[in-house]
Amino acid sequence: MSQDKPDSIHGEASISRELHGSRFDQAAATLFPEFSRSRLQSYIGAGTLTLDGHAARAKDKVAQGQLLVLAAAVEPAVSWSGDSRPLDIIFEDEHVLVVNKPAGVVVHPAAGHADGTLVNSLIGYAPELEQLPRGGIVHRLDKDTTGIMFVARSYLAHQSLVKQLAARSVKRVYAAVCRGALSGGGSVDAPIGRHSSVRTRMAVTVGGKPAITHYRIAERFKHHTALSVSLETGLTHQIRVHLASRNNPLIGDPVYGGRPRPPAAASTELQTMLRTFSRQALHAQTLAFDHPATGQRCQFETPLPEDLLQLLSVLRAHDTSLPL
């Protein structure tokens, strides 16, 4: 992989109408998603991330039209070890890797997950990724969400993919199965922030970050619905939180779905499937973006994993498919 490592980081972003009134550090986290919150806090404290050309405090409020400018030295990459676990690679070239993530795999090392993550496998496959921010990761999937992800393999790609995500030009479509028989497609436009009392959870909350989720019915059952879900924004747990806020949580969601509730008079097969489905029924199925080097529009898809196929098979047999 040929690439020149920059000596410094430069970036600019304007405060949008949606971010008007946010804290400086919260706006920065939205506008510079490639950096961790702690890294952005350090930039703010050092004065290398400025607001309209001046140093500001993390808690200061920002206004629409103000300009954030980042000018900082590149810090040494975090040293993460590679491992030899195989990757399901859909596409690769010198700039981008597109992979299919299985359930049960954390995307990158964090507290409680020092190794065995997707990043460890990526570095084992392509050691040069260790020199990129976060090992080339520019977006995430939850541990038990399966499906397609792209990974930057060059600095050019990293900058391009981050900008595309911020501009909402990346197409992301998910297959999901939720509780309840929905009557039609629609959208959820509701801000998401930290849960007021359970800090590991997210919630629809006043003062949260803007979040928009679109969904359409893929297949309808008597008591459940298979959905095709697309994201305008990409906040933590967004699909899970938005569907749960409608009282249509994902089947198997251990955080937002509550205890399994098979419908009355459900068959033994359906009860067993609903009680034992051990993860949120969510799969990142389609990903489309502009290639960082060529500008060509690329689109990739992944088939449903076996557990979701089995879930749908049981629903068709024991929860009566209904016409759309």
C-alpha positions, 0 to 999 in steps of 0.5 A: 500500500503506497501512501504518504503519512501527513505530519499534521491534521487539518480540518474545517466544518461549519455549525449547521442549524441542527447543531445550533446551541450545542456544546462546543465538544458535542458539536465537534464530536458530530463534525469530526466523527473520525476522532474519539471524544477524549481526543477532541477534548484534548484538542480543545484544551490545547487550543488546536481545535478553535471556534471562529479562530479563537480557543473556546471551552468545551462547554461553550455554546456554538451558533449556526454558521460558526467555523470549527478549525482543527490544526494539530500534529499527528500523534503516534498511532495506538499500538494494537496487535494483529491476530490471524482470525479470518476475515470475510472480505467482499472487496479490497484495493489499495485504498478500501477494504469492504468486509462482512462482520459476523455477530459477536465481534467488537469493532475495535479494542476498548475497555473489556475488549483488548483483543479479539476485535475486528481491528485486531483481525484487520491489522493481522491481515494488513499490518499497515492499517496500524498507522491509520487513525483507529486502524482505518475504522471510520464507522461501526456496527454494534457487537451483535449486529452483522453485515457490511462495513468499509475500512480505510486503507490509506490516508486519502481514503480515510479523509474521503470516507469520513467526509462522505459520512459527514455529508450523509452521502453514504448509503446504508441499508439494513435488514431488521425484524421487529416486534409488532405488525406495522401497517406501512413504512415511514420515518423516525425523526427524533434526537438521540442522547445518553439515557438519563439514568443508564449511561450505557444506553441511548434514548430519544431525548430532548437535547440529543443529537439529530437522528433520522431513520427511514424504514419500509416493510419488506415482509409482514407477519401477523405479529412481527415485521421484516423491515428495510431500514436506511439511515440519514444519520448514524448515531450509536444504537440509532435503529434500535433506539428509534424502533423501540421508541415506537414500541416496535423493538428488534427481536432479540434486542437485549438492551431495548427489547425487554424480555421476549414476548411470544404472541398468545397461542404461539406454536412451540417452534415460534416460542422457542425461536423468539425466546432463544434468538440471542442478538438483535435481529439487525444486519447491515445489508447494503453499502454504497459510497464514492471510491476515494481515489476514482470517485466512482460510485461503489455499491456492495451487498451481503446476504442475510446470515443464517440465524436471520434466515432461520428466524424468517423461516419460522415466522413464515411458517408459524406467524402467517405472512400477510400481504403488503 
